[in-house]
Amino acid sequence: MQSQSLNFSDKPCDWLQLGYASYLSSWSLMNTGRPQTDYGFWASGKHNDGAAGWQFMSEKFGRAWMGTEVPRGPWHYDGEIDLGFGGALRMAATVITHDPVFGWIAYGGKLKEEEDCLSFMPRDGLLQRFAVIVPDSSDAKPSPSRLKVELDRDGFVPDEEIRVQKDLSRITFALANRTGDEHRTGILLSAPPDVRPQMLQNGQSVSLKRTDNSDYPWRAEVEMGTAACRIETSLV
C-alpha cells in the first residue's frame, strides 16, 4: 500500500494513510518503556522490556485462533511478529505530502513549511529514506510529482533538517558516517520524469549514473570521510 502511494497512485494520500498505519502497527505490539515508568507499557518490569506480542485482541476478552482466551492487548505469544518488524524496517521512511484534509504533513517526521520550501527532520527510526509527493489538482497535470531518496549505508544526520523546494527543484541534506571509517556510500534517487538531476557533495560535483532499477533510476557514489558531509541535488 505504501509502495502504491509512493510510486503509482494518482490519489496517493488515500493509500499513504493506510500504508503508514500498517508500518507502525507492528511496533504497537512491542512492550517498551522507560525506567521511570517501570519499563514495558503492556507488562511492567525490566525483564519484560523489549518483548513483543503476536497480534492484538481488540475485544475486552476474546478467543485467539489457537484456542486460548486472551484479554484486550497483545497476545502473549510472539508468533510471526518478527516478520512484521522485518517488513517495517524495509518500509521505514519519512514521507512528506499535501493531504487534502490536513494540508502539508510529514509521516514519520517533523515538518516546517516555508513560503516555497519544506524543512523536515526524519523521525522514522532508520533515517535512510525519504519521499516527497506533491499533488497537482490542475487538469493539465493530474498526476502528482514524486521524489524519493534512499541511502545504501550510513544515514541522515539526526536532528538536522532536510530541505526540499516545493517544486522539487532542489534538495539539501547532511549525511552522517555511521561507522567512522572511510568508504563509499550509494545515494539512490527517483526524480520526476524528464528531469536530469545534478548533485554536489560539499560543493563539489558528484557523478550521477542511470540504473536499471525502476524504483531508483539514478545512483551516485560519494566518498565518505570520518566527518559528516552536505549533499545538494538540483533537479533541472
N, C-alpha and C positions, 0 to 999 in steps of 0.2 A: 504493500500500500504506500509506503514512503517512497519507494522507487517509482511508482506510478506518478506521484505528485512531483518528484524531482526531475523526471525525465520526459513524461508523455502527456499528462492530462492538461486540457485547456482550462480546467477548473481545479487547480492544484490544492486549494485550501480545503476543499471537501475531503480529499484523500489525506492531506497532511494532518488534519486534526485527529483522524482515527489512527493513522500510521504512527504518529509520535506518541500517542497514548499507548500503543502496542509496545513501543520501545521501552517506555517507562514501567510497564506493568510488571515485568519480572523483578525489578528492583523493589517493588512494593512488598514482595514476598520474603525479602531478606530481613533478618532480625538484627537491627543495628541501633546503636545509641551512643550516648556519651557517659563517662564515669559519673557525672553529676546527676544523671537520670537513671543510674543503675543499669546502664548499657541497653540491652535489647528492648525494642518497642513492643514486640509481641510476647516475649518471655524475658523477664528480668534476670540479671546476674551476668557476670563477666564470662562465665563458662558457656552462655548461650549467645554471646556476641558473634555475629557473622553467620549464624546458622540460617537456613532457608527452608521454606515450605515448598510444596509441590504445586498446589493450586489454592484457590481462595473459596471458602464457604461463605456465601453472601447471606444465607438464612441464619436466623438466631441459633438453630441447631438442625443439622441435617445429616443425611447418609451419603458418604463418599462412594464412588463407584466400586471400590474394593470391599464394600460391605461394612465399613467402620463408621460409627456415629461420631461426628466431629462438631464442635461449636463454631460459631462465626469466627472467621480469621483464617490464616494459612493452615493447610493440612500439616500435621506433624510428621510428614514423610517428605524426603527431598525429591524422589522420583526423577523426572527428567528436567528439573529446573536448570540443570547445568546447560541444557540446550537453549533455554531461554536466555541465560546470561551470555552464552556464546553468540546468539543472534543479536542481542543488544549491543555487544561490542562491535559487531560488524555494521550495525546501523548507526552507532553513536556519531552525532554531528550536530552542529549548531545551524539552524535553518532560519533565514530571515525572509519574510514575505509581507505583503499588504493584504491583510484579511478583510473581507467585505464587511464584517461586523466590528472587529476590534482595531482596524487600521494597521499601521506598521507594528509588527510583533516579532519577537525572537523566541523561537522554540529552542530551549537549551542554551540560552544566553541572556545577557543584559544589554538592552538596546537603548541608544540615544539617537534621536532624529534631529538632523540639522536641515538647513534650507535645501541643499542639494546633495547631502551626504548622509550616510548611515554609519554610525560608530557602534561597535558592539564588542563585548567580551565573552568568549565562549565559556559555557558552564556545563558542557555535556559530559565532562569527566575524562574524555580521551584527548581532546584538544589537537586533533589531527585532520578534521574535516569541517568544512562549512559550505553552505549553499545559499544563494540569494535568488528568489523568484519574484520577478516584477510583473504583475499582471498589467495588461493593456486592454482597456474596455472599448477602444475605438473599433469601428467597423473595418478599417483598413488593416488592422493588425490585431486580430482577436486572440492569438496565442501569446502567452506570457514569455518574457525574456528570462533566460536561466543562466546562472553562473555557478560552477562547482569547483572547489579546490580540495585536494587531498595530498597529504604527505605520506611517503612510504616509510619514513622513520623520523625520529625527533618529534617536535611539536611546537605549537604556537606558544609564545611567551605568556605565562599565566598573568592575569590581571593587567594585560596591556591591550588596548583597543585595536581591533581590526577596522579599517576604514574602507568603505565602498561607496563610490558615487552612485546615486540613484539610477542613472542611465547606464550603469555597469561599465563606464569608460575607464575607470581606474580603481585599483585595489592596492592597499598597503597593509603589511603586517610584519611582525617581528618573529623570527624563527629561532627557537632555543635548541642548543646542543644538549641532548639528554644523557649522553654517555661520556662526555668530556674528552673524547679523542678526536683526531682529525679524520674526516671521512666525507663521503658524498651523500647528499640527500636528494631523492627524487621528488619533484613537485608536479603533481598531475593536475591538469586544468581542462575544464569543459566550458567553452565560451559560446555566446550566441553565434548562429551560422553567419558565414561571410565576414567573420572578424579575424584579423591577423594579430594575435597578441604579441606584445613585446615585454621583456622582463629585465629588471635591474636588481642586482644584489649589492647593497651599499653603494649605489650609484654607478656600478659597473655592469655593462651589458652581459646578459646570460642567454645562451642559445636555447631556443625552444624548438623542439622537433615534433613532427606529426607521428602519431602512433596508429596501430590498427585496433585500438581499444575504443569501442563506440561510446563507452561511459566517459572516457577521458581522451579526447583526440590529440591533446598536446601534453608534452612532458619536457621538463627541464631538469638538469642535474647541477646542483650547486655545491661548491666546495665549502665544507663547514670547518671552521677553526674551533677553538675552545669557547669562544665568546658568541653571544647571540648576534644575528645579523638582521638587516632590514631588507625586505623584499617588496618591490613595487612593480606592478603589472599594469600596462596600458592596453586597452582593447580598442583598436582603431580599424 
